[in-house]
Amino acid sequence: MSTTALLTEITALPPELRQEVEDFVAFLRTKTHRETKLTEREFGYAKGKVRLSDDFDSMLID
């Protein structure tokens, strides 16, 4: 769908539905911004927060 056709469809909506479109666009922008933030983690950010028991790799007893 072209931008012009999309704009025509949006302007044909009643005001309350146009508000929903505006809210959804805002949601999509924050969602996209949030996803890019998650990939910027620093190496070793969880160091010291996870602990394995000393017998973690020993055989399990049935």
PDB file of N, CA, C and O in Angstrom, chain B, residues numbered from 101:
ATOM      1  N   MET B 101       0.852  -1.163   0.000  1.00  0.00           N
ATOM      2  CA  MET B 101       0.000   0.000   0.000  1.00  0.00           C
ATOM      3  C   MET B 101       0.904   1.235   0.000  1.00  0.00           C
ATOM      4  O   MET B 101       1.860   1.309   0.773  1.00  0.00           O
ATOM      5  N   SER B 102       0.607   2.182  -0.849  1.00  0.00           N
ATOM      6  CA  SER B 102       1.427   3.384  -0.930  1.00  0.00           C
ATOM      7  C   SER B 102       1.141   4.306   0.262  1.00  0.00           C
ATOM      8  O   SER B 102       0.134   4.158   0.953  1.00  0.00           O
ATOM      9  N   THR B 103       2.027   5.233   0.476  1.00  0.00           N
ATOM     10  CA  THR B 103       1.868   6.180   1.578  1.00  0.00           C
ATOM     11  C   THR B 103       0.620   7.031   1.385  1.00  0.00           C
ATOM     12  O   THR B 103      -0.098   7.322   2.342  1.00  0.00           O
ATOM     13  N   THR B 104       0.365   7.428   0.138  1.00  0.00           N
ATOM     14  CA  THR B 104      -0.814   8.240  -0.143  1.00  0.00           C
ATOM     15  C   THR B 104      -2.099   7.465   0.134  1.00  0.00           C
ATOM     16  O   THR B 104      -3.040   8.007   0.714  1.00  0.00           O
ATOM     17  N   ALA B 105      -2.139   6.200  -0.278  1.00  0.00           N
ATOM     18  CA  ALA B 105      -3.322   5.376  -0.041  1.00  0.00           C
ATOM     19  C   ALA B 105      -3.518   5.144   1.459  1.00  0.00           C
ATOM     20  O   ALA B 105      -4.645   5.157   1.955  1.00  0.00           O
ATOM     21  N   LEU B 106      -2.427   4.935   2.165  1.00  0.00           N
ATOM     22  CA  LEU B 106      -2.513   4.736   3.610  1.00  0.00           C
ATOM     23  C   LEU B 106      -3.018   5.997   4.307  1.00  0.00           C
ATOM     24  O   LEU B 106      -3.855   5.924   5.207  1.00  0.00           O
ATOM     25  N   LEU B 107      -2.516   7.133   3.894  1.00  0.00           N
ATOM     26  CA  LEU B 107      -2.971   8.396   4.469  1.00  0.00           C
ATOM     27  C   LEU B 107      -4.451   8.630   4.181  1.00  0.00           C
ATOM     28  O   LEU B 107      -5.177   9.130   5.040  1.00  0.00           O
ATOM     29  N   THR B 108      -4.899   8.273   2.987  1.00  0.00           N
ATOM     30  CA  THR B 108      -6.317   8.404   2.636  1.00  0.00           C
ATOM     31  C   THR B 108      -7.177   7.515   3.527  1.00  0.00           C
ATOM     32  O   THR B 108      -8.232   7.936   4.001  1.00  0.00           O
ATOM     33  N   GLU B 109      -6.725   6.292   3.750  1.00  0.00           N
ATOM     34  CA  GLU B 109      -7.463   5.371   4.614  1.00  0.00           C
ATOM     35  C   GLU B 109      -7.541   5.900   6.046  1.00  0.00           C
ATOM     36  O   GLU B 109      -8.592   5.822   6.683  1.00  0.00           O
ATOM     37  N   ILE B 110      -6.445   6.430   6.544  1.00  0.00           N
ATOM     38  CA  ILE B 110      -6.416   6.930   7.922  1.00  0.00           C
ATOM     39  C   ILE B 110      -7.318   8.149   8.073  1.00  0.00           C
ATOM     40  O   ILE B 110      -8.044   8.262   9.060  1.00  0.00           O
ATOM     41  N   THR B 111      -7.280   9.054   7.114  1.00  0.00           N
ATOM     42  CA  THR B 111      -8.117  10.258   7.223  1.00  0.00           C
ATOM     43  C   THR B 111      -9.598   9.945   7.086  1.00  0.00           C
ATOM     44  O   THR B 111     -10.436  10.738   7.515  1.00  0.00           O
ATOM     45  N   ALA B 112      -9.939   8.798   6.494  1.00  0.00           N
ATOM     46  CA  ALA B 112     -11.345   8.405   6.360  1.00  0.00           C
ATOM     47  C   ALA B 112     -11.903   7.804   7.654  1.00  0.00           C
ATOM     48  O   ALA B 112     -13.116   7.636   7.785  1.00  0.00           O
ATOM     49  N   LEU B 113     -11.037   7.485   8.595  1.00  0.00           N
ATOM     50  CA  LEU B 113     -11.473   6.885   9.858  1.00  0.00           C
ATOM     51  C   LEU B 113     -12.100   7.931  10.776  1.00  0.00           C
ATOM     52  O   LEU B 113     -11.786   9.118  10.681  1.00  0.00           O
ATOM     53  N   PRO B 114     -12.988   7.485  11.662  1.00  0.00           N
ATOM     54  CA  PRO B 114     -13.523   8.397  12.678  1.00  0.00           C
ATOM     55  C   PRO B 114     -12.404   8.806  13.651  1.00  0.00           C
ATOM     56  O   PRO B 114     -11.413   8.088  13.783  1.00  0.00           O
ATOM     57  N   PRO B 115     -12.552   9.943  14.329  1.00  0.00           N
ATOM     58  CA  PRO B 115     -11.485  10.457  15.207  1.00  0.00           C
ATOM     59  C   PRO B 115     -10.991   9.468  16.267  1.00  0.00           C
ATOM     60  O   PRO B 115      -9.795   9.419  16.554  1.00  0.00           O
ATOM     61  N   GLU B 116     -11.896   8.684  16.846  1.00  0.00           N
ATOM     62  CA  GLU B 116     -11.448   7.748  17.886  1.00  0.00           C
ATOM     63  C   GLU B 116     -10.559   6.646  17.310  1.00  0.00           C
ATOM     64  O   GLU B 116      -9.633   6.186  17.979  1.00  0.00           O
ATOM     65  N   LEU B 117     -10.834   6.218  16.070  1.00  0.00           N
ATOM     66  CA  LEU B 117      -9.987   5.205  15.445  1.00  0.00           C
ATOM     67  C   LEU B 117      -8.658   5.809  14.985  1.00  0.00           C
ATOM     68  O   LEU B 117      -7.628   5.135  15.007  1.00  0.00           O
ATOM     69  N   ARG B 118      -8.680   7.076  14.570  1.00  0.00           N
ATOM     70  CA  ARG B 118      -7.426   7.754  14.226  1.00  0.00           C
ATOM     71  C   ARG B 118      -6.519   7.833  15.447  1.00  0.00           C
ATOM     72  O   ARG B 118      -5.299   7.720  15.329  1.00  0.00           O
ATOM     73  N   GLN B 119      -7.112   8.026  16.609  1.00  0.00           N
ATOM     74  CA  GLN B 119      -6.331   8.058  17.843  1.00  0.00           C
ATOM     75  C   GLN B 119      -5.692   6.694  18.105  1.00  0.00           C
ATOM     76  O   GLN B 119      -4.554   6.619  18.568  1.00  0.00           O
ATOM     77  N   GLU B 120      -6.417   5.625  17.812  1.00  0.00           N
ATOM     78  CA  GLU B 120      -5.857   4.280  17.969  1.00  0.00           C
ATOM     79  C   GLU B 120      -4.690   4.062  17.015  1.00  0.00           C
ATOM     80  O   GLU B 120      -3.690   3.447  17.385  1.00  0.00           O
ATOM     81  N   VAL B 121      -4.813   4.565  15.790  1.00  0.00           N
ATOM     82  CA  VAL B 121      -3.717   4.459  14.820  1.00  0.00           C
ATOM     83  C   VAL B 121      -2.497   5.213  15.339  1.00  0.00           C
ATOM     84  O   VAL B 121      -1.374   4.717  15.252  1.00  0.00           O
ATOM     85  N   GLU B 122      -2.716   6.396  15.872  1.00  0.00           N
ATOM     86  CA  GLU B 122      -1.616   7.190  16.420  1.00  0.00           C
ATOM     87  C   GLU B 122      -0.945   6.458  17.580  1.00  0.00           C
ATOM     88  O   GLU B 122       0.282   6.435  17.672  1.00  0.00           O
ATOM     89  N   ASP B 123      -1.740   5.863  18.458  1.00  0.00           N
ATOM     90  CA  ASP B 123      -1.194   5.103  19.583  1.00  0.00           C
ATOM     91  C   ASP B 123      -0.391   3.895  19.104  1.00  0.00           C
ATOM     92  O   ASP B 123       0.661   3.578  19.659  1.00  0.00           O
ATOM     93  N   PHE B 124      -0.896   3.227  18.072  1.00  0.00           N
ATOM     94  CA  PHE B 124      -0.202   2.046  17.562  1.00  0.00           C
ATOM     95  C   PHE B 124       1.133   2.425  16.919  1.00  0.00           C
ATOM     96  O   PHE B 124       2.124   1.713  17.076  1.00  0.00           O
ATOM     97  N   VAL B 125       1.156   3.526  16.211  1.00  0.00           N
ATOM     98  CA  VAL B 125       2.409   3.996  15.605  1.00  0.00           C
ATOM     99  C   VAL B 125       3.419   4.326  16.703  1.00  0.00           C
ATOM    100  O   VAL B 125       4.600   3.997  16.582  1.00  0.00           O
ATOM    101  N   ALA B 126       2.963   4.967  17.760  1.00  0.00           N
ATOM    102  CA  ALA B 126       3.852   5.271  18.889  1.00  0.00           C
ATOM    103  C   ALA B 126       4.380   3.982  19.512  1.00  0.00           C
ATOM    104  O   ALA B 126       5.555   3.898  19.868  1.00  0.00           O
ATOM    105  N   PHE B 127       3.516   2.983  19.644  1.00  0.00           N
ATOM    106  CA  PHE B 127       3.928   1.682  20.190  1.00  0.00           C
ATOM    107  C   PHE B 127       4.999   1.046  19.315  1.00  0.00           C
ATOM    108  O   PHE B 127       5.994   0.534  19.828  1.00  0.00           O
ATOM    109  N   LEU B 128       4.804   1.074  17.991  1.00  0.00           N
ATOM    110  CA  LEU B 128       5.779   0.486  17.081  1.00  0.00           C
ATOM    111  C   LEU B 128       7.126   1.186  17.173  1.00  0.00           C
ATOM    112  O   LEU B 128       8.173   0.541  17.101  1.00  0.00           O
ATOM    113  N   ARG B 129       7.102   2.489  17.330  1.00  0.00           N
ATOM    114  CA  ARG B 129       8.374   3.218  17.451  1.00  0.00           C
ATOM    115  C   ARG B 129       9.104   2.850  18.731  1.00  0.00           C
ATOM    116  O   ARG B 129      10.319   2.651  18.704  1.00  0.00           O
ATOM    117  N   THR B 130       8.401   2.756  19.847  1.00  0.00           N
ATOM    118  CA  THR B 130       9.070   2.393  21.096  1.00  0.00           C
ATOM    119  C   THR B 130       9.523   0.943  21.069  1.00  0.00           C
ATOM    120  O   THR B 130      10.570   0.610  21.624  1.00  0.00           O
ATOM    121  N   LYS B 131       8.745   0.079  20.430  1.00  0.00           N
ATOM    122  CA  LYS B 131       9.116  -1.327  20.317  1.00  0.00           C
ATOM    123  C   LYS B 131      10.416  -1.463  19.532  1.00  0.00           C
ATOM    124  O   LYS B 131      11.308  -2.212  19.931  1.00  0.00           O
ATOM    125  N   THR B 132      10.525  -0.756  18.435  1.00  0.00           N
ATOM    126  CA  THR B 132      11.736  -0.798  17.619  1.00  0.00           C
ATOM    127  C   THR B 132      12.917  -0.241  18.397  1.00  0.00           C
ATOM    128  O   THR B 132      14.016  -0.792  18.336  1.00  0.00           O
ATOM    129  N   HIS B 133      12.701   0.837  19.120  1.00  0.00           N
ATOM    130  CA  HIS B 133      13.773   1.445  19.906  1.00  0.00           C
ATOM    131  C   HIS B 133      14.217   0.514  21.031  1.00  0.00           C
ATOM    132  O   HIS B 133      15.410   0.417  21.317  1.00  0.00           O
ATOM    133  N   ARG B 134      13.283  -0.160  21.660  1.00  0.00           N
ATOM    134  CA  ARG B 134      13.590  -1.077  22.746  1.00  0.00           C
ATOM    135  C   ARG B 134      14.395  -2.277  22.251  1.00  0.00           C
ATOM    136  O   ARG B 134      15.323  -2.719  22.928  1.00  0.00           O
ATOM    137  N   GLU B 135      14.051  -2.805  21.081  1.00  0.00           N
ATOM    138  CA  GLU B 135      14.759  -3.976  20.553  1.00  0.00           C
ATOM    139  C   GLU B 135      16.217  -3.652  20.270  1.00  0.00           C
ATOM    140  O   GLU B 135      17.083  -4.498  20.494  1.00  0.00           O
ATOM    141  N   THR B 136      16.512  -2.461  19.791  1.00  0.00           N
ATOM    142  CA  THR B 136      17.899  -2.112  19.524  1.00  0.00           C
ATOM    143  C   THR B 136      18.679  -1.929  20.822  1.00  0.00           C
ATOM    144  O   THR B 136      19.881  -2.191  20.851  1.00  0.00           O
ATOM    145  N   LYS B 137      18.032  -1.489  21.888  1.00  0.00           N
ATOM    146  CA  LYS B 137      18.706  -1.332  23.169  1.00  0.00           C
ATOM    147  C   LYS B 137      19.141  -2.679  23.739  1.00  0.00           C
ATOM    148  O   LYS B 137      20.206  -2.767  24.351  1.00  0.00           O
ATOM    149  N   LEU B 138      18.354  -3.716  23.555  1.00  0.00           N
ATOM    150  CA  LEU B 138      18.665  -5.013  24.139  1.00  0.00           C
ATOM    151  C   LEU B 138      19.940  -5.617  23.575  1.00  0.00           C
ATOM    152  O   LEU B 138      20.602  -6.394  24.263  1.00  0.00           O
ATOM    153  N   THR B 139      20.302  -5.284  22.346  1.00  0.00           N
ATOM    154  CA  THR B 139      21.497  -5.862  21.741  1.00  0.00           C
ATOM    155  C   THR B 139      22.773  -5.172  22.210  1.00  0.00           C
ATOM    156  O   THR B 139      23.862  -5.642  21.879  1.00  0.00           O
ATOM    157  N   GLU B 140      22.688  -4.089  22.959  1.00  0.00           N
ATOM    158  CA  GLU B 140      23.856  -3.331  23.369  1.00  0.00           C
ATOM    159  C   GLU B 140      24.345  -3.720  24.770  1.00  0.00           C
ATOM    160  O   GLU B 140      24.783  -2.859  25.532  1.00  0.00           O
ATOM    161  N   ARG B 141      24.274  -4.984  25.103  1.00  0.00           N
ATOM    162  CA  ARG B 141      24.719  -5.426  26.426  1.00  0.00           C
ATOM    163  C   ARG B 141      26.242  -5.504  26.463  1.00  0.00           C
ATOM    164  O   ARG B 141      26.900  -5.825  25.473  1.00  0.00           O
ATOM    165  N   GLU B 142      26.755  -5.207  27.607  1.00  0.00           N
ATOM    166  CA  GLU B 142      28.188  -5.231  27.806  1.00  0.00           C
ATOM    167  C   GLU B 142      28.633  -6.650  28.162  1.00  0.00           C
ATOM    168  O   GLU B 142      27.952  -7.342  28.919  1.00  0.00           O
ATOM    169  N   PHE B 143      29.755  -7.076  27.627  1.00  0.00           N
ATOM    170  CA  PHE B 143      30.278  -8.403  27.920  1.00  0.00           C
ATOM    171  C   PHE B 143      30.552  -8.531  29.409  1.00  0.00           C
ATOM    172  O   PHE B 143      31.182  -7.659  30.009  1.00  0.00           O
ATOM    173  N   GLY B 144      30.084  -9.610  29.999  1.00  0.00           N
ATOM    174  CA  GLY B 144      30.309  -9.877  31.411  1.00  0.00           C
ATOM    175  C   GLY B 144      29.344  -9.158  32.338  1.00  0.00           C
ATOM    176  O   GLY B 144      29.610  -9.044  33.535  1.00  0.00           O
ATOM    177  N   TYR B 145      28.228  -8.671  31.808  1.00  0.00           N
ATOM    178  CA  TYR B 145      27.283  -7.908  32.631  1.00  0.00           C
ATOM    179  C   TYR B 145      26.671  -8.743  33.762  1.00  0.00           C
ATOM    180  O   TYR B 145      26.206  -8.175  34.751  1.00  0.00           O
ATOM    181  N   ALA B 146      26.662 -10.065  33.641  1.00  0.00           N
ATOM    182  CA  ALA B 146      26.063 -10.909  34.675  1.00  0.00           C
ATOM    183  C   ALA B 146      27.126 -11.663  35.475  1.00  0.00           C
ATOM    184  O   ALA B 146      26.802 -12.604  36.199  1.00  0.00           O
ATOM    185  N   LYS B 147      28.373 -11.261  35.351  1.00  0.00           N
ATOM    186  CA  LYS B 147      29.449 -11.932  36.059  1.00  0.00           C
ATOM    187  C   LYS B 147      29.203 -11.874  37.569  1.00  0.00           C
ATOM    188  O   LYS B 147      28.944 -10.809  38.128  1.00  0.00           O
ATOM    189  N   GLY B 148      29.287 -13.016  38.202  1.00  0.00           N
ATOM    190  CA  GLY B 148      29.098 -13.095  39.635  1.00  0.00           C
ATOM    191  C   GLY B 148      27.647 -13.219  40.072  1.00  0.00           C
ATOM    192  O   GLY B 148      27.374 -13.327  41.267  1.00  0.00           O
ATOM    193  N   LYS B 149      26.712 -13.205  39.129  1.00  0.00           N
ATOM    194  CA  LYS B 149      25.292 -13.289  39.481  1.00  0.00           C
ATOM    195  C   LYS B 149      24.738 -14.701  39.338  1.00  0.00           C
ATOM    196  O   LYS B 149      23.642 -14.986  39.821  1.00  0.00           O
ATOM    197  N   VAL B 150      25.475 -15.584  38.684  1.00  0.00           N
ATOM    198  CA  VAL B 150      25.029 -16.960  38.491  1.00  0.00           C
ATOM    199  C   VAL B 150      26.054 -17.863  39.179  1.00  0.00           C
ATOM    200  O   VAL B 150      27.261 -17.701  39.000  1.00  0.00           O
ATOM    201  N   ARG B 151      25.563 -18.798  39.954  1.00  0.00           N
ATOM    202  CA  ARG B 151      26.460 -19.718  40.664  1.00  0.00           C
ATOM    203  C   ARG B 151      25.996 -21.142  40.424  1.00  0.00           C
ATOM    204  O   ARG B 151      24.821 -21.465  40.597  1.00  0.00           O
ATOM    205  N   LEU B 152      26.933 -21.990  40.024  1.00  0.00           N
ATOM    206  CA  LEU B 152      26.649 -23.409  39.845  1.00  0.00           C
ATOM    207  C   LEU B 152      27.214 -24.163  41.034  1.00  0.00           C
ATOM    208  O   LEU B 152      28.264 -23.803  41.565  1.00  0.00           O
ATOM    209  N   SER B 153      26.526 -25.192  41.445  1.00  0.00           N
ATOM    210  CA  SER B 153      27.026 -25.975  42.572  1.00  0.00           C
ATOM    211  C   SER B 153      28.279 -26.732  42.147  1.00  0.00           C
ATOM    212  O   SER B 153      28.503 -26.961  40.959  1.00  0.00           O
ATOM    213  N   ASP B 154      29.082 -27.112  43.111  1.00  0.00           N
ATOM    214  CA  ASP B 154      30.345 -27.788  42.824  1.00  0.00           C
ATOM    215  C   ASP B 154      30.137 -29.129  42.126  1.00  0.00           C
ATOM    216  O   ASP B 154      30.994 -29.562  41.355  1.00  0.00           O
ATOM    217  N   ASP B 155      29.006 -29.792  42.388  1.00  0.00           N
ATOM    218  CA  ASP B 155      28.756 -31.094  41.776  1.00  0.00           C
ATOM    219  C   ASP B 155      27.844 -30.988  40.542  1.00  0.00           C
ATOM    220  O   ASP B 155      27.148 -31.945  40.205  1.00  0.00           O
ATOM    221  N   PHE B 156      27.847 -29.869  39.893  1.00  0.00           N
ATOM    222  CA  PHE B 156      26.971 -29.639  38.751  1.00  0.00           C
ATOM    223  C   PHE B 156      27.161 -30.687  37.647  1.00  0.00           C
ATOM    224  O   PHE B 156      26.183 -31.173  37.081  1.00  0.00           O
ATOM    225  N   ASP B 157      28.398 -31.030  37.346  1.00  0.00           N
ATOM    226  CA  ASP B 157      28.662 -31.949  36.236  1.00  0.00           C
ATOM    227  C   ASP B 157      28.882 -33.395  36.673  1.00  0.00           C
ATOM    228  O   ASP B 157      29.336 -34.208  35.868  1.00  0.00           O
ATOM    229  N   SER B 158      28.575 -33.737  37.916  1.00  0.00           N
ATOM    230  CA  SER B 158      28.719 -35.131  38.360  1.00  0.00           C
ATOM    231  C   SER B 158      27.489 -35.935  37.925  1.00  0.00           C
ATOM    232  O   SER B 158      26.458 -35.370  37.560  1.00  0.00           O
ATOM    233  N   MET B 159      27.619 -37.240  37.972  1.00  0.00           N
ATOM    234  CA  MET B 159      26.529 -38.115  37.536  1.00  0.00           C
ATOM    235  C   MET B 159      25.314 -37.977  38.442  1.00  0.00           C
ATOM    236  O   MET B 159      25.435 -37.745  39.645  1.00  0.00           O
ATOM    237  N   LEU B 160      24.146 -38.123  37.839  1.00  0.00           N
ATOM    238  CA  LEU B 160      22.905 -38.078  38.604  1.00  0.00           C
ATOM    239  C   LEU B 160      22.575 -39.464  39.137  1.00  0.00           C
ATOM    240  O   LEU B 160      22.810 -40.465  38.462  1.00  0.00           O
ATOM    241  N   ILE B 161      22.041 -39.522  40.326  1.00  0.00           N
ATOM    242  CA  ILE B 161      21.655 -40.793  40.927  1.00  0.00           C
ATOM    243  C   ILE B 161      20.158 -40.975  40.705  1.00  0.00           C
ATOM    244  O   ILE B 161      19.363 -40.075  40.978  1.00  0.00           O
ATOM    245  N   ASP B 162      19.789 -42.145  40.209  1.00  0.00           N
ATOM    246  CA  ASP B 162      18.367 -42.417  39.931  1.00  0.00           C
ATOM    247  C   ASP B 162      17.549 -42.537  41.157  1.00  0.00           C
ATOM    248  O   ASP B 162      16.342 -42.763  41.073  1.00  0.00           O
TER     249      ASP B 162
END
